[in-house]
Amino acid sequence: MVIAIIGVLIALLLPAVQAAREAARRMSCTNKLKQLAVGAHNYHDVHQHFPGGCVADNNTTQPGAADSTRFRTPWTVALLPFIEQQSLWANYCPRVWMFDNTVNMAIGNQGKNYIVGQSKVDTFICPSDVDAGKQMTNSTYTTYPFYRASYRGIGGRTGSWANWWWETGGHATLPNYRGIFHMVGLCTNGGSKQLFFETFSSIEDGTSNSTMISERHQARDYEVGLTAWSAPIPHYMISTANQYVANFKAVEHELCKTMLAAAAAGSMDPATTGSWACGRSFGSYHANGINAALIDGSVLFVAEHCNPTIWCEYATIANGENVRNLNE
């Protein structure tokens, strides 16, 4: 009888204990997002602009030069000196592509970027994200296995199902779709417009009405669309808001595609463009939503059921939207 009573008590207490632990993990996650947001502010104080989501290398005069399909210095790497990772930043060479170790050696870099890419930084790991902190195993870049992370910079909203907004006519046709951490350099897919770093003055919608960094945990049923803090490829460390659904279910990839297909009412093929939209979206293992840092440095818990239109409005910095409740 005593054992039975103890068993019942444990059964009653266990959910409360688990909820308390998750609350502590979510608080830790919030603190890390705030630290990253403050780091971005400090970066701006020094450089007079925010870091780019990543930098497209179009300068053919530099060693390791490439076209706009190769990227350097993602926002996460740029923030290293401002989140107490000065020693790791000292090993990074911004002149060359992260993957190009042959060029690194040629200019005397001695593979330092490889050291950065193979480093685990706790600030980019949410305690609720069970796969963060592990190395990539199923990817195009398995020979260069980056460490998985939990947070992505917000590059704006999508211009189409399959592409980034800067790939669908880019800055020439969708200037108001941009977020704080978009790609910097020449637009891809033949674009000819230059994308520049953003500053506080370019945030016309207000710093308390625009998101900066959000959670994007690894999907349980789809390993490819992962987040990696040091990978200089947009779809590893930048996300964009989707105009049909907030799709915070991106951690359940197949469910996310189903939701997108239903929301689009047949205007897309979920087997193709749906994968891109879900892989470049948002999600966490927290119950009922995600944490997101605003540009003013505050952190909100955004409900899973939030209005996707309002979520897109918060993802942009100069689209002239009216201020509305993000969790409406």
C-alpha positions as CSV (number, residue, x, y, z in Angstrom):
1,M,0.0,0.0,0.0
2,V,2.8,2.4,0.9
3,I,4.6,1.6,-2.4
4,A,1.4,2.2,-4.3
5,I,0.9,5.6,-2.6
6,I,4.5,6.6,-3.4
7,G,3.9,5.6,-7.0
8,V,0.8,7.7,-7.3
9,L,2.6,10.7,-5.8
10,I,5.5,10.3,-8.2
11,A,3.1,10.1,-11.1
12,L,1.4,13.4,-9.9
13,L,4.7,15.2,-9.3
14,L,6.6,14.1,-12.4
15,P,4.7,16.4,-14.9
16,A,5.2,19.4,-12.6
17,V,9.0,18.6,-12.3
18,Q,9.2,18.3,-16.1
19,A,7.4,21.5,-16.6
20,A,9.7,23.3,-14.1
21,R,12.7,22.0,-16.0
22,E,11.4,23.1,-19.3
23,A,10.6,26.5,-17.9
24,A,14.2,26.8,-16.7
25,R,15.5,25.7,-20.2
26,R,13.3,28.3,-21.9
27,M,14.6,31.0,-19.5
28,S,18.1,30.0,-20.4
29,C,17.2,30.1,-24.1
30,T,15.7,33.6,-23.6
31,N,18.9,34.8,-21.9
32,K,21.1,33.6,-24.8
33,L,18.9,35.3,-27.3
34,K,19.2,38.5,-25.3
35,Q,23.0,38.1,-25.2
36,L,23.1,37.7,-29.0
37,A,20.9,40.8,-29.4
38,V,23.1,42.9,-27.2
39,G,26.1,41.6,-29.1
40,A,24.6,42.8,-32.3
41,H,24.0,46.3,-30.7
42,N,27.7,46.4,-29.6
43,Y,28.7,45.3,-33.2
44,H,26.7,48.3,-34.5
45,D,28.4,50.7,-32.0
46,V,31.8,49.6,-33.4
47,H,31.1,49.3,-37.1
48,Q,28.2,51.7,-37.5
49,H,26.0,49.0,-39.1
50,F,24.7,45.5,-38.2
51,P,26.5,42.4,-39.6
52,G,25.0,40.9,-42.7
53,G,23.3,37.6,-42.6
54,C,26.2,36.5,-44.7
55,V,28.3,38.2,-47.3
56,A,28.3,37.2,-51.0
57,D,31.8,37.1,-52.4
58,N,31.8,38.9,-55.7
59,N,35.3,40.5,-55.6
60,T,37.4,38.6,-58.1
61,T,40.6,40.4,-57.0
62,Q,40.8,38.7,-53.6
63,P,42.3,35.2,-52.9
64,G,39.6,32.6,-53.0
65,A,37.3,34.9,-54.9
66,A,34.1,33.4,-56.2
67,D,30.6,34.4,-57.4
68,S,27.5,35.1,-55.4
69,T,26.9,31.4,-54.7
70,R,29.8,31.5,-52.2
71,F,29.5,33.3,-48.9
72,R,31.7,34.7,-46.1
73,T,31.3,35.9,-42.5
74,P,27.8,35.0,-41.4
75,W,26.2,37.2,-38.7
76,T,27.0,34.5,-36.1
77,V,30.7,34.6,-36.8
78,A,30.8,38.4,-37.0
79,L,29.3,38.5,-33.4
80,L,32.1,36.4,-31.9
81,P,34.1,39.3,-30.4
82,F,30.9,40.7,-28.9
83,I,29.8,37.5,-27.1
84,E,33.0,36.8,-25.3
85,Q,34.6,34.7,-28.0
86,Q,37.5,36.9,-29.0
87,S,40.0,34.1,-29.1
88,L,37.8,32.2,-31.6
89,W,37.4,35.3,-33.7
90,A,41.2,35.7,-33.8
91,N,41.3,32.4,-35.7
92,Y,38.9,33.5,-38.4
93,C,40.0,35.0,-41.8
94,P,37.2,37.0,-43.3
95,R,39.0,37.3,-46.7
96,V,38.2,33.7,-47.8
97,W,35.3,31.3,-48.0
98,M,34.9,29.1,-44.9
99,F,35.2,25.9,-46.9
100,D,38.3,26.8,-49.0
101,N,41.2,25.5,-46.9
102,T,43.5,25.4,-50.0
103,V,43.2,29.2,-50.3
104,N,43.5,29.5,-46.5
105,M,46.9,27.8,-46.7
106,A,48.0,29.8,-49.7
107,I,47.5,33.1,-48.0
108,G,49.1,31.9,-44.7
109,N,45.8,31.4,-42.9
110,Q,46.8,27.8,-42.1
111,G,43.3,26.5,-42.0
112,K,42.2,28.8,-39.2
113,N,38.6,29.0,-40.6
114,Y,38.5,25.2,-40.2
115,I,39.2,25.7,-36.5
116,V,36.3,28.1,-36.2
117,G,33.9,25.9,-38.1
118,Q,34.8,22.9,-35.9
119,S,34.1,24.8,-32.7
120,K,31.1,24.5,-30.4
121,V,29.8,27.8,-28.9
122,D,27.4,27.4,-26.1
123,T,25.8,30.8,-26.7
124,F,24.2,29.4,-29.9
125,I,22.6,26.4,-28.2
126,C,19.2,26.3,-26.6
127,P,19.0,23.7,-23.8
128,S,15.7,22.4,-25.1
129,D,17.2,21.7,-28.5
130,V,18.4,18.1,-28.1
131,D,20.4,18.0,-31.3
132,A,22.2,21.4,-30.9
133,G,25.9,21.0,-30.1
134,K,26.2,17.9,-32.3
135,Q,28.1,17.8,-35.6
136,M,26.3,17.6,-38.9
137,T,26.2,14.0,-40.3
138,N,23.8,14.2,-43.3
139,S,24.6,17.1,-45.5
140,T,26.4,18.3,-48.6
141,Y,29.2,19.4,-46.3
142,T,29.7,16.2,-44.3
143,T,33.4,16.4,-45.0
144,Y,33.3,19.7,-43.2
145,P,30.9,18.9,-40.3
146,F,29.8,22.1,-38.6
147,Y,28.3,22.1,-35.2
148,R,24.5,22.4,-35.0
149,A,22.9,25.4,-33.3
150,S,19.5,26.6,-32.3
151,Y,19.2,30.2,-33.5
152,R,18.9,31.9,-36.9
153,G,19.0,35.5,-38.0
154,I,15.8,36.8,-39.5
155,G,16.4,37.8,-43.1
156,G,12.9,39.2,-43.8
157,R,9.9,37.5,-45.4
158,T,9.8,35.1,-48.3
159,G,9.4,36.4,-51.8
160,S,8.2,33.0,-53.1
161,W,7.8,29.5,-51.8
162,A,11.2,28.2,-53.0
163,N,13.5,31.2,-53.0
164,W,14.9,33.9,-50.7
165,W,13.3,37.3,-51.4
166,W,16.7,38.5,-52.8
167,E,16.6,35.6,-55.4
168,T,13.3,36.6,-56.9
169,G,14.2,39.9,-58.4
170,G,15.9,40.8,-55.3
171,H,16.4,44.3,-54.1
172,A,15.0,45.6,-57.4
173,T,11.5,44.4,-56.8
174,L,11.2,43.5,-53.1
175,P,13.1,46.1,-51.1
176,N,10.5,46.1,-48.4
177,Y,10.8,42.4,-47.8
178,R,14.2,42.7,-46.2
179,G,15.0,41.9,-42.6
180,I,17.9,42.9,-40.4
181,F,20.1,39.8,-41.2
182,H,19.7,39.3,-45.0
183,M,22.4,38.4,-47.5
184,V,24.8,41.3,-48.3
185,G,26.4,41.7,-51.7
186,L,25.1,41.4,-55.2
187,C,21.7,39.7,-55.6
188,T,21.9,36.1,-56.7
189,N,20.2,34.5,-59.7
190,G,21.6,37.2,-62.0
191,G,20.5,40.1,-60.0
192,S,22.5,43.3,-60.5
193,K,21.4,45.3,-57.4
194,Q,23.7,45.6,-54.4
195,L,22.4,44.7,-51.0
196,F,24.0,46.7,-48.1
197,F,24.4,46.3,-44.4
198,E,21.5,47.6,-42.3
199,T,21.8,50.3,-39.7
200,F,19.5,51.6,-36.9
201,S,18.4,54.4,-39.2
202,S,17.2,51.9,-41.8
203,I,14.8,50.2,-39.4
204,E,11.8,52.4,-40.3
205,D,9.2,50.1,-38.6
206,G,10.8,50.6,-35.2
207,T,13.2,48.4,-33.2
208,S,10.4,47.1,-31.0
209,N,8.3,46.1,-34.0
210,S,10.9,44.1,-35.9
211,T,12.5,40.7,-35.1
212,M,16.2,40.0,-35.2
213,I,16.9,36.4,-34.1
214,S,14.6,33.4,-33.7
215,E,14.8,29.8,-32.8
216,R,15.1,27.1,-35.5
217,H,15.7,23.7,-33.9
218,Q,16.5,20.6,-35.9
219,A,13.5,18.8,-37.4
220,R,13.0,15.4,-35.9
221,D,12.1,13.8,-39.2
222,Y,14.3,15.7,-41.6
223,E,18.0,16.0,-40.9
224,V,19.0,18.1,-43.9
225,G,17.3,21.4,-42.9
226,L,19.4,21.9,-39.8
227,T,20.8,25.0,-38.2
228,A,24.6,25.4,-38.0
229,W,26.1,28.5,-36.4
230,S,29.4,28.7,-38.4
231,A,28.2,27.5,-41.8
232,P,28.4,30.4,-44.3
233,I,25.4,29.3,-46.2
234,P,22.1,31.2,-45.9
235,H,19.8,28.3,-45.3
236,Y,21.9,27.1,-42.3
237,M,21.8,30.4,-40.3
238,I,19.1,32.7,-41.8
239,S,15.3,32.2,-41.7
240,T,12.5,34.1,-43.4
241,A,8.8,34.5,-42.4
242,N,6.2,32.7,-44.5
243,Q,3.1,34.5,-45.8
244,Y,0.8,31.6,-45.5
245,V,1.4,30.1,-42.0
246,A,3.8,30.9,-39.2
247,N,4.9,27.3,-39.6
248,F,6.6,27.0,-36.3
249,K,6.0,23.3,-36.8
250,A,9.2,23.3,-38.9
251,V,10.6,20.9,-36.3
252,E,8.1,18.4,-37.7
253,H,9.0,18.7,-41.3
254,E,6.4,16.6,-42.9
255,L,3.6,18.2,-40.9
256,C,5.0,21.6,-41.9
257,K,4.7,20.7,-45.6
258,T,1.1,19.5,-45.1
259,M,0.2,22.8,-43.3
260,L,1.8,24.8,-46.1
261,A,0.0,22.9,-48.8
262,A,-3.4,23.4,-47.1
263,A,-2.7,27.1,-46.5
264,A,-1.7,27.7,-50.1
265,A,-4.8,26.0,-51.4
266,G,-3.1,24.1,-54.2
267,S,-0.8,26.9,-55.3
268,M,2.4,24.9,-54.6
269,D,3.9,21.4,-54.7
270,P,4.6,20.5,-51.1
271,A,7.1,17.8,-52.3
272,T,9.4,20.5,-53.7
273,T,8.9,24.1,-52.7
274,G,7.3,23.1,-49.4
275,S,10.6,21.5,-48.3
276,W,12.5,24.8,-48.9
277,A,9.8,26.9,-47.1
278,C,9.8,24.6,-44.1
279,G,13.6,24.2,-44.0
280,R,14.1,27.9,-44.0
281,S,11.4,28.6,-41.4
282,F,11.2,28.6,-37.6
283,G,10.5,26.1,-34.8
284,S,11.5,25.0,-31.4
285,Y,11.0,22.1,-28.9
286,H,9.3,24.4,-26.5
287,A,5.6,23.8,-26.0
288,N,3.3,26.1,-28.1
289,G,5.8,28.5,-29.7
290,I,9.3,30.0,-30.1
291,N,11.5,32.6,-28.5
292,A,12.3,35.6,-30.7
293,A,14.6,38.6,-30.0
294,L,13.4,41.9,-31.3
295,I,15.9,44.5,-32.6
296,D,15.5,46.6,-29.4
297,G,17.1,43.7,-27.5
298,S,13.9,42.4,-25.8
299,V,12.8,38.7,-26.2
300,L,9.3,37.6,-26.8
301,F,7.7,34.1,-26.6
302,V,5.7,34.0,-29.9
303,A,2.7,31.7,-29.7
304,E,2.5,28.9,-32.3
305,H,-1.0,30.1,-33.3
306,C,0.1,33.7,-34.0
307,N,-1.2,35.4,-37.1
308,P,1.2,34.6,-40.0
309,T,0.6,38.0,-41.6
310,I,1.7,39.8,-38.4
311,W,4.7,37.5,-38.1
312,C,5.7,38.6,-41.6
313,E,5.3,42.2,-40.7
314,Y,7.6,41.8,-37.7
315,A,10.2,40.0,-39.9
316,T,10.6,43.1,-42.1
317,I,12.3,46.4,-41.1
318,A,10.9,48.9,-43.6
319,N,7.6,47.8,-44.9
320,G,5.5,50.5,-43.1
321,E,3.1,48.2,-41.3
322,N,0.9,49.3,-38.5
323,V,2.0,48.1,-35.0
324,R,0.0,45.1,-34.0
325,N,0.1,42.5,-31.2
326,L,2.5,39.7,-32.4
327,N,0.5,37.1,-30.4
328,E,-2.8,38.3,-31.8
